[in-house]
Amino acid sequence: MHRGKLTVRDLRAGNRARVLRALYLDGPRSRHELAEVTGLSQGSVSNVTGELIADGIVVEAGHVDSDGGRPRVLLRVNPRHAVVVGVDVGETHVLVEAFDLTLRRLATTKFAMQPGTHSADEVAKRILAGLRRCLTEIGARQGDVLGVGIGLPGLVEHGLVHGQTVGWDGVPLERMLRAGTNIPLHLDNGANTAGQAELWFGAGRGIDDAVITLIGSGVGASVIAEGVPYRGTSGGAGEWGHTTVALDGRECRCGAFGCLEAYIGAKGIIDRYRSLGGTVPADQEAALRSLVTSDTALARQVLHEVARHAGVGIGSLINLFNPERVILGGWAGLLLGPRLLPDIREEAARHALRRPFAQASIMLCELGPESVALGAATLPVAEFLAAGGARPVTRIRTAG
């Protein structure tokens, strides 16, 4: 065969991938429906589904009436075919969750962490401990696991993590983890994994151009262009929190001044409230919850500032990317959103160009604060679907 020419094996793998993806994201479906949505012939669909059933990847899921003929058999992805694991390395926790192949949650382990104390060794130990606990709880072995996806606070490039706000500069996290497991690893920025979860199962479903924001202690975003995450040269795109909204403004954890994160990230909000004399609990999440539910003049002032800066930031996103939808996510975003979303929309309208703003909706995410771990678990699943159900070899996969 000439270089670049598809082989029969390539075509078969491509057909398997098309059928498997259709079943995964929009199943169950009959063979007749699969032929319609994939564009494959009935014969090809019959061959592919037969292979997938023989491999244990697809199973029958009942029947549906047909137009005048025999009832058609429905097919779906077999949730028991494999286990996948998603990890959220947040600023206040390490969350490890095990899922079946259809991403139904099976087990969860969470380790609390103090903000600003992200020892890479401790994070690696907690990821591995969480993996062991979850697999023990569900009675699974490491060989049953398709892969482990990990959402991280920083840029991920060739297995190295560059998290400036948590003091990580080229941390070899993949190598640290490989010392304790041979399961395939998939590393990515947490905003990107949350964005993928919303695209597959949440507020971004069916949307090709979107920005999914992640507001927690820090602030980030996943930019989706034509259905694909935009990553930039080395995977560093989407650092929305470190765009400047005030010249010579508040100091950010990254060392710069005037970053959006210093105004709408949980730490920045709480620091601002305390600097003005407000009193809240020591725990970051409890502190923000207390502030959001308060109706004092000081609380209203600080939250008004937050809404204005968030609106400015979202207006800039709309001007830059012309998205169909901007989704507000992250644990802090979910706490702030119900109270501030109308004011954020109003402020964004002031700063975005009229036509792009009219084309964009601004809404809360649908998946909750665990979306980073869920999205991380989609990383090995996405590779599995793209490979037509072929199991990966053991190696590190990173977004960079």
C-alpha positions in Angstrom: 0.0 0.0 0.0 1.1 3.6 -0.7 2.0 5.9 2.2 -1.1 7.7 3.4 -3.5 5.2 1.8 -6.1 3.7 4.2 -5.8 -0.1 4.7 -8.8 -2.4 5.2 -7.8 -2.6 8.8 -7.9 1.3 9.1 -11.4 1.4 7.5 -12.7 -1.3 9.8 -11.3 0.5 12.8 -12.9 3.7 11.6 -16.3 2.0 11.1 -16.1 0.5 14.6 -15.3 4.0 16.0 -18.3 5.6 14.3 -20.7 3.0 15.5 -19.3 2.9 19.0 -19.4 6.6 19.4 -23.0 6.8 18.2 -24.0 4.1 20.7 -22.1 5.7 23.5 -23.3 9.3 23.1 -26.8 8.7 21.7 -27.7 5.1 22.5 -29.4 2.8 22.8 -30.0 2.5 19.0 -31.1 -0.2 16.6 -28.9 -1.4 13.8 -31.2 0.4 11.3 -30.8 3.7 13.3 -27.0 3.2 13.4 -26.9 2.9 9.6 -28.8 6.2 9.3 -26.7 8.2 11.8 -23.2 6.8 10.8 -23.8 6.7 7.0 -22.6 3.1 6.9 -24.4 0.4 5.0 -26.7 -2.0 6.8 -24.2 -4.8 6.0 -21.3 -2.8 7.5 -23.3 -2.0 10.6 -24.3 -5.6 11.0 -20.6 -6.7 10.8 -19.3 -4.1 13.1 -22.0 -4.6 15.8 -21.4 -8.3 15.6 -17.7 -7.8 16.3 -18.5 -5.4 19.2 -20.9 -7.8 20.7 -18.4 -10.6 20.4 -15.8 -8.4 22.2 -18.2 -7.7 25.0 -18.3 -4.0 24.3 -21.9 -3.8 23.1 -24.9 -5.7 24.5 -28.6 -5.9 23.5 -30.9 -3.6 25.4 -34.4 -4.7 24.5 -36.6 -4.1 21.4 -38.4 -1.3 19.6 -41.3 -1.6 17.3 -40.6 -1.1 13.6 -42.8 0.1 10.8 -44.7 -3.0 9.9 -41.9 -5.5 10.4 -40.4 -7.4 13.3 -39.4 -5.5 16.4 -35.8 -4.2 16.1 -33.2 -5.1 18.6 -31.7 -2.1 20.5 -28.0 -2.1 21.3 -26.0 -0.2 23.9 -22.5 0.0 25.3 -21.9 -2.6 28.0 -21.3 -0.6 31.2 -19.5 -3.6 32.7 -16.9 -3.9 30.0 -14.4 -1.8 31.8 -13.8 0.6 34.7 -12.5 4.1 34.3 -11.2 6.5 36.9 -11.4 10.3 37.1 -9.3 12.4 39.4 -9.7 16.1 40.3 -6.6 17.6 41.9 -8.2 20.8 43.2 -6.8 23.6 45.3 -8.6 22.2 48.4 -8.8 18.5 47.7 -7.9 15.4 45.7 -11.0 13.6 44.5 -10.7 10.1 43.0 -13.8 8.5 41.5 -14.3 5.1 39.8 -17.0 4.8 37.1 -18.3 2.0 34.8 -17.7 2.4 31.1 -20.9 4.5 30.7 -19.6 6.8 33.5 -22.0 5.8 36.2 -20.3 6.6 39.5 -19.3 3.5 41.4 -17.0 4.7 44.2 -15.5 8.0 45.5 -12.6 8.9 47.7 -11.8 12.4 48.7 -8.7 13.8 50.6 -8.9 17.4 52.0 -5.9 19.7 51.3 -5.0 23.1 52.6 -4.8 25.7 49.9 -1.2 26.6 49.1 0.3 23.4 50.3 0.4 21.3 47.1 3.4 19.1 47.6 3.6 17.1 44.4 4.7 14.0 46.4 1.6 14.2 48.6 -0.7 14.7 45.7 0.8 11.7 43.9 0.4 9.6 47.1 -3.2 10.6 47.5 -4.1 9.8 43.9 -2.6 6.4 44.2 -4.2 5.8 47.6 -7.6 6.9 46.2 -7.2 4.6 43.2 -6.5 1.6 45.5 -9.5 2.5 47.8 -11.9 2.9 44.9 -10.9 -0.4 43.2 -11.0 -2.3 46.5 -14.5 -0.9 47.2 -15.9 -2.1 43.8 -13.9 -5.3 43.7 -11.9 -4.4 40.6 -8.3 -5.1 39.6 -6.0 -2.7 37.9 -6.3 -4.8 34.8 -10.0 -4.0 34.7 -9.3 -0.3 34.4 -9.3 1.3 30.9 -7.4 4.3 32.1 -7.1 7.0 34.8 -7.8 10.6 33.8 -6.5 13.4 36.0 -7.6 17.1 36.0 -4.8 19.3 37.3 -4.4 23.0 38.3 -2.0 24.1 35.6 -0.6 23.5 32.1 0.2 19.9 31.3 3.0 19.3 28.7 4.6 16.0 28.0 3.8 14.6 31.4 5.1 17.7 33.2 2.8 20.0 35.2 3.4 23.7 35.2 1.1 25.1 37.9 2.4 28.6 38.7 -0.3 29.4 41.3 0.4 26.2 43.3 4.2 26.4 43.0 4.6 23.6 40.4 7.2 24.3 37.8 7.6 21.3 35.5 6.6 18.7 38.1 7.0 15.2 36.7 3.7 13.9 38.1 3.3 11.2 35.5 6.6 9.6 36.5 5.7 9.8 40.2 2.4 8.0 39.5 3.9 5.4 37.3 5.9 4.2 40.3 2.6 3.0 41.8 0.5 1.8 38.8 0.8 0.5 35.3 -2.7 1.7 34.3 -2.7 4.1 31.3 -2.7 7.7 32.5 -4.3 10.8 30.9 -3.3 14.2 32.3 -5.0 17.5 31.4 -5.9 20.9 32.9 -8.9 20.7 35.2 -10.8 23.4 33.2 -10.4 21.3 30.1 -11.7 18.1 31.8 -14.7 20.0 33.3 -15.4 21.4 29.8 -15.4 18.0 28.2 -17.9 16.7 30.9 -20.2 19.6 30.1 -19.9 19.0 26.4 -20.7 15.3 26.7 -23.4 15.3 29.4 -24.2 18.8 30.5 -24.9 22.4 29.4 -22.6 22.1 26.4 -24.2 19.1 24.9 -24.8 19.6 21.2 -22.9 22.9 21.2 -19.9 23.3 18.8 -18.6 26.7 20.0 -18.6 27.3 23.7 -16.5 28.5 26.6 -16.8 26.6 29.9 -15.5 28.6 32.8 -14.2 27.0 36.0 -14.3 29.2 39.1 -12.9 27.8 42.3 -10.0 29.0 44.4 -8.5 29.8 41.0 -10.1 30.6 37.7 -9.8 29.0 34.3 -11.7 28.2 31.1 -12.0 25.6 28.4 -12.5 27.1 24.9 -14.4 24.8 22.5 -14.0 25.6 18.8 -16.0 23.6 16.3 -16.5 20.9 18.9 -12.8 20.5 19.8 -10.9 22.1 22.8 -8.6 24.8 21.7 -5.3 24.2 23.5 -2.7 26.6 22.0 0.9 25.8 21.3 1.6 23.8 24.4 -1.8 23.3 26.0 -1.8 26.6 27.9 -4.8 28.2 26.3 -7.8 29.0 28.5 -6.0 30.7 31.4 -8.8 33.2 31.6 -8.1 33.9 35.3 -4.8 35.5 34.3 -6.2 38.0 31.9 -5.8 41.6 33.2 -9.0 43.4 34.2 -7.3 46.3 36.1 -4.0 47.9 35.5 -2.0 48.0 38.7 -4.9 46.2 40.4 -5.0 43.6 43.2 -2.1 41.2 43.5 -2.7 37.7 42.1 -1.2 34.5 43.3 0.7 34.2 40.0 2.7 37.3 41.0 1.0 39.7 38.5 -1.4 42.5 39.3 -4.9 43.0 38.2 -5.7 39.4 37.1 -9.3 38.4 36.9 -8.7 35.6 39.3 -7.9 38.1 42.1 -11.4 39.5 41.7 -13.6 36.5 41.1 -11.7 33.5 42.4 -12.8 32.3 45.8 -9.6 33.3 47.5 -9.6 36.8 46.0 -13.3 37.3 47.0 -12.8 36.2 50.6 -9.6 38.2 50.9 -11.4 41.3 49.7 -14.3 40.8 52.1 -12.0 40.3 55.1 -9.9 43.3 54.1 -13.1 45.4 54.4 -13.9 44.1 57.9 -16.1 41.1 57.0 -16.0 38.0 59.1 -16.4 34.5 57.7 -15.3 30.9 58.6 -11.7 29.8 58.0 -12.6 27.1 55.6 -12.7 28.6 52.0 -15.9 26.9 50.8 -17.7 27.7 54.1 -16.5 31.3 53.9 -17.8 31.8 50.4 -21.1 30.2 51.2 -21.5 32.4 54.2 -20.8 35.5 52.1 -23.2 34.5 49.3 -26.0 33.9 51.7 -25.4 37.2 53.6 -27.5 40.3 53.0 -25.4 42.9 54.7 -24.4 46.0 52.9 -20.8 44.9 52.9 -21.7 41.5 51.4 -23.8 43.2 48.7 -20.9 45.5 47.9 -18.3 42.8 47.5 -20.7 40.5 45.5 -21.6 43.5 43.2 -17.8 43.9 42.5 -17.6 40.2 41.7 -20.5 40.3 39.3 -19.0 43.4 37.5 -15.6 41.8 37.1 -17.1 38.4 36.0 -19.3 40.3 33.5 -16.3 42.1 32.1 -14.4 38.8 31.8 -17.3 37.1 30.1 -17.8 40.0 27.8 -14.2 39.7 26.7 -14.6 35.9 26.1 -17.6 36.7 23.8 -15.7 39.3 21.9 -12.7 37.0 21.4 -14.3 33.7 20.6 -17.9 34.4 19.5 -19.3 31.4 21.4 -22.8 30.1 21.2 -22.7 29.5 24.9 -20.7 30.6 28.0 -21.1 28.2 30.9 -20.3 29.2 34.4 -18.9 26.3 36.4 -16.6 25.3 39.3 -17.6 25.0 42.9 -17.3 28.7 43.5 -19.1 29.5 40.3 -22.0 27.3 41.4 -22.2 29.1 44.7 -22.1 32.5 43.1 -24.1 31.9 40.0 -27.7 31.6 41.4 -27.4 35.0 43.1 -25.2 36.8 40.6 -26.0 35.5 37.1 -28.5 38.2 36.2 -26.0 40.9 37.1 -23.2 39.1 35.3 -25.3 38.9 32.2 -26.1 42.6 32.4 -22.5 43.6 32.9 -21.3 41.3 30.0 -23.8 43.0 27.8 -22.1 46.4 28.5 -18.7 45.1 27.5 -19.5 42.7 24.6 -20.2 43.7 21.1 -24.0 43.7 20.5 -24.2 41.0 17.7 -21.9 38.4 19.4 -23.6 39.0 22.7 -27.0 38.5 21.1 -25.8 35.1 19.7 -24.5 33.9 23.1 -26.3 32.4 26.1 -24.7 32.7 29.5 -25.8 29.9 31.9 -24.7 27.7 34.9 -23.1 24.3 34.4 -25.4 21.3 34.9 -23.0 18.7 36.4 -22.0 20.2 39.7 -18.6 20.6 41.4 -17.6 17.0 40.6 -17.4 17.8 36.8 -13.6 17.9 36.8 -13.3 14.3 37.9 -16.1 13.2 35.6 -14.5 15.0 32.7 -11.2 13.5 33.5 -12.8 10.0 33.3 -13.9 10.9 29.7 -10.3 11.1 28.6 -9.6 7.3 28.5 -13.2 6.8 27.2 -12.7 9.2 24.3 -9.5 7.4 23.3 -11.3 4.0 23.6 -14.1 5.3 21.3 -11.7 6.8 18.8 -9.9 3.4 18.6 -13.1 1.6 18.0 -13.0 -0.2 21.3 -9.3 -1.3 21.1 -7.6 -1.3 24.5 -4.6 1.1 24.8 -1.1 0.1 25.6 0.3 1.3 28.9 1.8 4.7 28.6 1.3 8.3 29.7 -1.0 10.5 27.7 -1.0 14.2 28.2 -2.9 17.1 26.6 0.4 18.7 25.5 
